[in-house]
Amino acid sequence: MLIINPNSDGEMTLKIKEVVKSFKTEFIEVDVVGMEKTPKLVFSKQTIKATYEEVSETILKNKENYEIFILACHLDPNLYELRKLTNKIILGIGECSVLFSKMLGKTFSIIGSSDKTIELKKDMVDRYGALDGLKDVGYPEKENGEDLKRALLKASLNSMDKYNSDSIVLGCAGFVGVDAFIESNLKKDVFDGIIVALMIAENYAKYKEYKESLSFK
């Protein structure tokens, strides 16, 4: 399986690699790759469009080597268009995390990267038929010297206090690795789209192996 960071933020790609290593998989092997020519941040319709060329080239170049691709941006940039390129599975971390929360019967608040993505997040949730479960789209506001984990926790607590949602969906691949910290303080479910997508891919592969082990002769 190949995880694709559709932006060109090398530090984010390294962070994704580190967390992926800590998620033990038995049925899939996981590689992570970042882009070189795309915007460093994906936060608008223009930057979403600007990721298409290099991401599509990466998928086409690797479609014989991988059975599953994960698009590691919570806005799922160009997901439907990319799926038309191949019959291989392409998972978007936005779709995975939102629908996983909804499938569990939970209302959710999304904590995105900034106020610039709020309407795009709402459009995305609507596209996936989950708008009835969405309580809020918030974002962290870091004060001087405050680290990202604390800012995300504060934004999550604020959303919970105002909207009483059942869960938090972390709305940026750059937030990978902070789900357990926030959940331990929040005492409610916190979903990281990268981990949810990994879990789906791992269990899909496990299910395939199970079916192949059955004999109908």
C-alpha positions in Angstrom: 0.0 0.0 0.0 1.2 3.5 -0.8 0.3 6.5 1.3 0.5 9.7 -0.8 0.9 13.1 0.9 -0.5 15.3 -1.9 1.3 18.4 -0.7 5.0 19.2 -0.8 5.6 19.7 3.0 8.5 17.3 3.6 8.1 17.6 7.4 4.5 16.4 7.3 5.5 13.5 5.1 8.2 12.5 7.7 5.7 12.8 10.5 3.3 10.5 8.6 6.1 8.0 8.1 6.9 8.0 11.8 3.3 7.3 12.9 2.7 4.7 10.2 5.7 2.8 11.5 4.1 2.6 15.0 0.8 1.2 13.6 1.5 -2.5 13.3 0.1 -4.2 10.2 0.1 -7.9 9.5 -1.5 -8.2 6.1 -0.1 -5.1 4.3 3.2 -3.4 3.7 3.1 0.4 3.8 5.2 3.0 2.0 4.8 6.7 2.2 5.7 9.3 -0.4 5.4 13.1 -0.6 5.1 15.4 -3.6 7.7 17.9 -4.9 5.8 20.3 -7.2 2.5 20.7 -5.4 1.6 23.5 -3.0 3.0 23.1 0.5 -0.5 23.5 1.9 -3.9 22.4 0.5 -6.6 24.8 1.7 -8.6 26.0 -1.4 -10.1 24.9 -4.6 -7.1 26.3 -6.4 -4.6 24.3 -4.3 -6.7 21.2 -4.6 -6.6 21.5 -8.4 -2.9 22.1 -8.3 -2.2 18.7 -6.7 -3.8 16.7 -9.4 -1.0 16.4 -12.0 1.7 15.1 -9.7 -0.6 12.9 -7.6 -2.1 11.3 -10.7 1.3 10.7 -12.2 2.4 9.0 -8.9 -0.6 6.7 -8.9 -0.2 5.8 -12.6 3.5 5.1 -12.1 2.9 2.9 -9.1 -0.4 1.2 -10.0 1.3 -2.2 -10.8 3.2 -2.1 -7.5 0.4 -1.4 -5.0 -3.1 -2.6 -4.5 -4.2 0.2 -2.3 -3.4 4.0 -2.3 -4.2 6.4 0.6 -4.6 10.1 -0.2 -3.2 11.7 3.0 -5.0 15.1 2.9 -8.3 15.5 4.8 -9.9 17.5 2.0 -9.5 14.4 -0.2 -8.2 16.5 -3.1 -9.5 15.2 -6.5 -10.4 11.8 -5.0 -13.2 11.0 -7.4 -11.2 12.0 -10.4 -8.2 10.0 -9.2 -10.3 6.9 -8.8 -11.1 7.0 -12.5 -7.4 6.4 -13.3 -7.2 2.9 -12.0 -9.3 0.0 -10.6 -7.0 -0.1 -7.6 -8.4 1.1 -4.3 -7.9 4.7 -3.5 -8.9 5.8 0.0 -9.3 9.4 1.1 -8.6 10.0 4.8 -11.4 12.6 4.9 -14.0 10.1 3.6 -12.7 7.3 5.8 -12.7 9.3 9.1 -16.1 11.0 8.5 -17.9 7.8 7.4 -16.3 5.7 10.1 -17.6 8.1 12.8 -21.0 8.2 11.2 -21.0 4.4 10.9 -20.5 4.1 14.6 -23.6 6.2 15.1 -21.7 9.2 16.4 -22.1 12.9 15.8 -18.8 14.6 15.2 -16.9 17.8 15.1 -14.1 18.3 12.6 -11.0 20.2 13.8 -9.4 21.5 10.6 -6.2 23.4 9.9 -7.7 26.9 9.6 -10.8 29.0 9.0 -9.9 28.9 5.3 -11.1 25.2 5.0 -14.4 25.4 6.9 -16.7 25.6 3.9 -14.6 23.0 2.0 -15.0 20.7 4.9 -18.8 21.2 5.0 -19.0 20.6 1.2 -16.9 17.4 1.6 -19.1 16.0 4.4 -22.2 16.8 2.4 -20.7 15.0 -0.6 -20.3 11.9 1.5 -23.9 12.1 2.8 -22.9 12.7 6.4 -24.0 16.3 7.0 -26.6 15.1 9.5 -23.8 14.0 11.8 -21.7 17.1 11.6 -21.9 19.4 14.6 -19.1 21.8 14.0 -16.0 22.6 12.0 -13.4 24.2 14.2 -9.7 24.9 14.0 -6.8 25.5 16.4 -5.8 29.0 17.3 -2.2 28.8 18.7 -1.2 31.4 21.2 2.5 32.5 21.6 4.6 29.5 22.4 1.7 27.1 22.5 2.4 23.7 20.8 0.1 22.2 18.3 -1.1 19.4 20.6 -2.3 21.9 23.2 -4.0 24.1 20.6 -5.8 21.1 19.1 -6.9 20.0 22.5 -8.2 23.4 23.3 -10.1 23.6 20.0 -11.6 20.1 20.6 -12.7 21.0 24.1 -14.3 24.2 22.9 -16.2 22.4 20.2 -17.4 19.8 22.7 -18.5 22.4 25.1 -20.5 24.3 22.5 -22.0 21.4 20.4 -21.7 18.3 22.6 -20.7 16.1 19.7 -19.9 12.4 20.3 -16.5 12.4 18.6 -13.7 14.6 17.2 -12.4 14.0 13.6 -8.9 15.4 13.1 -9.2 17.4 9.9 -5.6 17.5 8.7 -2.9 14.9 7.9 -0.5 17.2 9.7 -2.3 16.3 13.0 -1.3 12.7 12.7 0.0 11.3 16.0 -2.0 13.5 18.4 -5.3 11.5 18.5 -4.4 9.5 21.6 -3.3 12.6 23.5 -6.5 14.5 22.8 -8.7 11.4 23.5 -7.1 10.8 26.9 -8.0 14.4 27.9 -11.3 14.6 26.2 -12.7 11.2 27.2 -14.5 10.9 23.9 -13.5 9.2 20.6 -10.9 11.0 18.5 -10.4 9.8 14.9 -7.2 10.3 12.8 -8.1 9.8 9.2 -4.7 8.2 8.3 -5.0 5.6 11.1 -8.7 4.9 10.1 -7.7 4.4 6.5 -4.8 2.1 7.5 -7.2 0.1 9.6 -9.7 -0.2 6.7 -6.9 -1.3 4.3 -5.4 -3.8 6.8 -8.8 -5.4 7.5 -9.7 -5.4 3.8 -6.5 -7.4 3.1 -7.3 -9.7 6.1 -10.8 -10.3 4.8 -9.4 -11.1 1.3 -6.9 -13.6 2.8 -9.7 -15.2 4.8 -11.8 -15.8 1.7 -8.9 -17.1 -0.2 -8.3 -19.7 2.6 -11.7 -21.2 2.2 -12.1 -24.2 0.0 -15.2 -24.8 -2.1 -13.9 -27.8 -4.0 
